[in-house]
Amino acid sequence: MTVSLPLVLVLGAVAWIAIKFMGVRLWVAVVIALFGFWLAHTGIAPSVESGTHSGVDSVNEQHD
């Protein structure tokens, strides 16, 4: 059975777990999220996106 989840949903769940159970402060999660938004407007954004796609593809290939 194949389950398809958006990466943002998975990352949101990880952030919620980190805040709820690992003691990460909410303001730290907000700062990290803002950093991601600002990083998306820089020249390094295509490299980050490419690396993310490569990582997801490598995980998906292992399960096929």
QUIPEPE-V376940 format. One record per backbone hydrogen bond with DSSP energy under -1.0 kcal/mol. NH is the residue of the N-H (numbers start at 1). CO is the residue of the C=O. If there is no record, write none. Layout:
nh: {NH & NH}
co: {CO & CO}
This chain:
nh: {10 & 11 & 12 & 13 & 14 & 15 & 16 & 17 & 18 & 19 & 20 & 21 & 24 & 29 & 30 & 31 & 32 & 33 & 34 & 35 & 36 & 37 & 38 & 39 & 40 & 41 & 42 & 48 & 49 & 50 & 51 & 52 & 53 & 54 & 55 & 56 & 57 & 58 & 59 & 60 & 61 & 62}
co: {6 & 7 & 8 & 9 & 10 & 11 & 12 & 13 & 14 & 15 & 16 & 17 & 18 & 25 & 26 & 27 & 28 & 29 & 30 & 31 & 32 & 33 & 34 & 35 & 36 & 38 & 39 & 44 & 45 & 46 & 47 & 48 & 49 & 50 & 51 & 52 & 53 & 54 & 55 & 56 & 57 & 58}
